[in-house]
């Protein structure tokens, strides 16, 4: 037997497994963190843009866009370096602001702001909040080619230069996080967010829209809508990071919003996209701990990833603390639907972003036996068609000894494709390894 552990919030859930029964799959190499000097070297060689020192005049204002507490991006280290460079080039500290790209997520708390930016920056640089539902805070900036109204936070128009700092990872329908997502949906109105997200749902077939999925950018209507919306404002400098399990920056790509993001996506996918030779009776997974399992809406991304290598009718065991509960007070109501088909009909009549998330989860629960190791209560788990367990051992207690299983750490950070998918050659494929 081999002892291992699953990340669970800020702690771990240990368990033992038989290596003859279970294999460990996916990306599990943790690269060392970049030093400030390494990040500085990358900032000196931007892709398709001016260097930081060439962008802002001394009397001009700069707005730095960063993610909220549901992401790990190494923003503290990066923003610290950006601010120092801007000030050294003549930008006055009171002309620099930071805004948190929360989309429709809850507001960022003061402690989270300090954690994201480091206390040094938080105490010295003005911070702004985004509210997707505040009509006065968001301004019409045009519309996409498909007629979607683009409403963005007015701070994007009130500053002379916009910088974005985001982390790149797989996204279960937008392809990848980071880049354009800092602007849309990060700083978009609720109406724009809903209109762009609904492109991920095929209302005729009542299924996921063609082209939408992790690792997919080309032909992805959601990604294309995000790009279109983000193009309505000028981003002067974009930083896209890749982090290790400790949240430390291991790779960085910067410069033009689109070029730097695409380079980061290629780098990320090259070591985390795998050709899946088989599917398994049992899949045990974690989300990577906090903040990836901070709530159900975030944790379900790892459930979606794990489901890709589980046999129909198989068992999915996910460690997800969900210390913030569901992620939204009204999220659980979607599970009042009798099944995913009924929920799809409700979405067709009255689309809402989180309804699509619930539809995806409900569909997974109908195809697999979902078992959660979580702080959620039993009744909440039952309503989501899953079962709560106190440990991995308990969740495995009735699994036959001849069942073939897989273990995935930081599940949403891996993409498993069968031979037919192969992601149409968009990114480098890697063989599965133990």
DAVEN-V56699 format. One record per backbone hydrogen bond with DSSP energy under -0.5 kcal/mol. NH is the residue of the N-H (numbers start at 1). CO is the residue of the C=O. If there is no record, write none. Layout:
NH|CO + NH|CO
This chain:
2|17 + 4|15 + 6|13 + 8|11 + 11|8 + 13|6 + 14|12 + 15|4 + 17|2 + 19|17 + 21|18 + 22|18 + 23|405 + 25|23 + 25|407 + 28|26 + 31|29 + 34|249 + 38|35 + 39|35 + 40|36 + 41|37 + 42|38 + 43|39 + 44|40 + 45|42 + 47|254 + 48|46 + 54|51 + 55|52 + 56|52 + 60|57 + 62|95 + 63|161 + 64|62 + 64|97 + 65|63 + 65|163 + 66|99 + 67|165 + 68|101 + 71|68 + 78|74 + 79|75 + 80|76 + 81|77 + 82|78 + 83|79 + 84|80 + 85|81 + 86|82 + 87|83 + 88|84 + 89|85 + 90|87 + 91|86 + 92|58 + 95|92 + 96|93 + 97|62 + 98|126 + 99|64 + 100|128 + 101|66 + 101|99 + 102|100 + 103|186 + 105|102 + 113|109 + 114|110 + 115|111 + 116|112 + 117|113 + 118|114 + 122|118 + 123|119 + 124|121 + 125|121 + 126|96 + 128|98 + 132|103 + 134|131 + 135|133 + 137|134 + 138|134 + 139|152 + 141|150 + 144|148 + 147|144 + 150|142 + 151|149 + 152|139 + 152|150 + 153|187 + 154|137 + 156|153 + 157|154 + 158|154 + 159|155 + 161|61 + 162|234 + 163|63 + 164|237 + 165|65 + 166|239 + 168|241 + 171|175 + 175|171 + 176|174 + 177|169 + 181|178 + 182|179 + 183|180 + 184|180 + 186|181 + 187|183 + 188|185 + 189|151 + 190|132 + 193|189 + 194|190 + 195|191 + 196|192 + 197|193 + 198|194 + 199|196 + 200|197 + 201|198 + 202|207 + 203|201 + 206|202 + 207|202 + 209|200 + 212|209 + 213|173 + 213|211 + 214|172 + 215|175 + 216|213 + 217|215 + 220|217 + 221|210 + 221|219 + 224|220 + 225|221 + 226|222 + 227|223 + 228|224 + 229|225 + 230|226 + 231|227 + 232|229 + 233|230 + 235|233 + 236|162 + 236|234 + 237|162 + 238|255 + 239|164 + 240|253 + 241|166 + 242|251 + 244|248 + 247|244 + 250|242 + 251|242 + 253|240 + 255|238 + 256|47 + 260|256 + 261|257 + 262|258 + 263|259 + 264|260 + 265|261 + 266|262 + 267|263 + 268|264 + 269|265 + 270|266 + 271|267 + 271|268 + 272|269 + 273|269 + 274|272 + 274|415 + 275|430 + 276|274 + 276|417 + 277|275 + 280|309 + 281|404 + 282|404 + 283|315 + 284|406 + 285|317 + 286|408 + 287|319 + 289|7 + 290|9 + 292|289 + 293|289 + 294|291 + 296|325 + 297|326 + 299|295 + 300|296 + 301|298 + 302|299 + 303|299 + 304|300 + 305|301 + 306|302 + 307|303 + 308|304 + 308|305 + 309|306 + 310|307 + 311|280 + 313|367 + 314|311 + 315|281 + 316|369 + 317|283 + 317|315 + 318|316 + 318|371 + 319|285 + 320|318 + 320|373 + 322|293 + 324|294 + 325|322 + 327|324 + 331|328 + 334|331 + 335|332 + 336|333 + 337|334 + 343|339 + 344|340 + 345|341 + 346|342 + 347|343 + 348|344 + 349|345 + 350|346 + 356|352 + 356|353 + 357|353 + 358|354 + 359|355 + 360|356 + 361|357 + 362|358 + 363|359 + 364|360 + 365|361 + 366|362 + 367|363 + 367|364 + 368|364 + 369|314 + 370|368 + 371|316 + 372|387 + 373|318 + 374|372 + 374|389 + 375|321 + 381|377 + 382|378 + 383|379 + 384|380 + 385|382 + 386|381 + 387|370 + 389|372 + 395|391 + 396|392 + 397|393 + 397|394 + 399|396 + 403|400 + 405|21 + 406|282 + 407|23 + 408|284 + 409|25 + 411|286 + 413|410 + 414|411 + 415|272 + 417|274 + 417|415 + 422|418 + 424|421 + 425|422 + 426|423 + 430|273 + 432|275
